[in-house]
Amino acid sequence: MGFSFHERVIGAAVEAGYLSEDRPLAAFVDPAGLSRTIRALNNAFPAHFEHMFAAKANTMSRALMLVKDAGLGCEVASPGELEQALRTGFAPEKVVFDEPAKTLPVLRKVLQLGVGLNIDNFQEFARVESLLKETRSTSCIGFRINPQVGAGTIDAMSTATPSSKFGVALEDEGNRQALVDCYTNNRWLTSLHIHVGSQGCSLDLLAAGIRKVTDLAEDINASIGKQQVEVIDIGGGLPVNFESDEITPTFAEYADTLREQAPELFSGKYLVKTEFGRSIYAKNGFIAARIEYTKSSGGRRIAISHAGAQVATRTVFMPDHWKIRLSVYDSSGRARAGNEVSQDVSGPLCFAGDMIGTDRVLPLIEPGDYVVLHDTGAYYFSNPFYYNALPAPAVYGAEILDDESVNFSLWRRHQNVDDMLAVLG
Ligand SMILES: Cc1ncc(COP(=O)(O)O)c(C=O)c1O
């Protein structure tokens, strides 16, 4: 039987010294897997859908470069993400800016550059309106709408609850008419934006929110008497399956749901933008962490690894919502088999909750083994957390060549102590 992708990569990384006693933690991205994911995305939706990768999911420049080269645009939600997207070479019109707390200087810059703009609220609208009196702009501009269709299974990721902090609450008294009036009086408002939530939202919930925004677009256009709203940005939020390698739901299933519930999006009447993040990168990256010690405490077996909240922040702080698969490899990269027992796997940070898995039935873990944190290509190693002054790990692109060897490319170098202390100030 052949070796798995993880076995090949860990084995080759150990040989190359990318995983070692000195480098007990590293992350790997699978560019070939990413290409397959983007192909599936493009095949699922018609050509008038423009996919803008949500940079927050993986803001590393090499990550953005690959999605840019594959023809995607970029959704950004802070001045830092905007700068990273522009430096990566995205054309301004292929970028859309979504920050909730946009300052006046940032709004001015976005408008001057011609970056797309999703307005969060009526106060921000007033700023944009006055800036457009002094600045000519080619930006595609519209409001973000909160359709208030309710929460998914993770409250902190649900952005379409009745009182969510994002966008204009569509059902609140007076807001629908106020939106119609804004569009009627301002011909530069040509788009509408919605993002129902991230992970934990069913396809039907996502579609229900999008249905309401599509209806709003139709109403605005009918009230104006011509098609002024030309763009509908439906956000991201396609959930990722963290329980196995199976990709479910697929982009094609989501497209089918939308085709049924919001057919106008498929008529070609609107340019439709999407903002997928997690579904693009999660399954195309993983973290490998060395096991330093194993012990037993109060009858509980614990393996102490080098991956904790610094790279798996959500998993550590909200383990019920962000459980990830763990698997174990020996020090040469071969998958461990047999003798499965319940074990806890901890991180290296100095607080009791720094656990990446509890009560996991895994082959008995030994010191010097590596544990793999699966499906962590989005929102994990790309967003490190500096508790206990632990450095961000190196990140490598890993490609299996025809002769079965692994070609590594350095995406981000290991943060040395000086780099890390400079970040801490
Ligand atoms: C406005 C917006 N668009 C897109 C996304 C990406 O969502 P996901 O990674 O779940 O696809 C987010 C995530 O928080 C978001 O806030």
The ligand as a Gaussian input file, in Angstrom:
#p B3LYP/6-31G(d) Opt

LIG

0 1
 C      -17.938000      39.310000       5.271000
 C      -17.367000      37.948000       5.238000
 N      -17.225000      37.348000       4.050000
 C      -16.681000      36.107000       3.960000
 C      -16.262000      35.417000       5.068000
 C      -15.654000      34.045000       4.902000
 O      -16.426000      33.056000       5.468000
 P      -16.023000      31.532000       5.308000
 O      -14.573000      31.435000       5.609000
 O      -16.870000      30.806000       6.273000
 O      -16.320000      31.149000       3.887000
 C      -16.399000      36.021000       6.333000
 C      -15.952000      35.293000       7.531000
 O      -16.058000      35.677000       8.641000
 C      -16.961000      37.306000       6.420000
 O      -17.089000      37.918000       7.585000

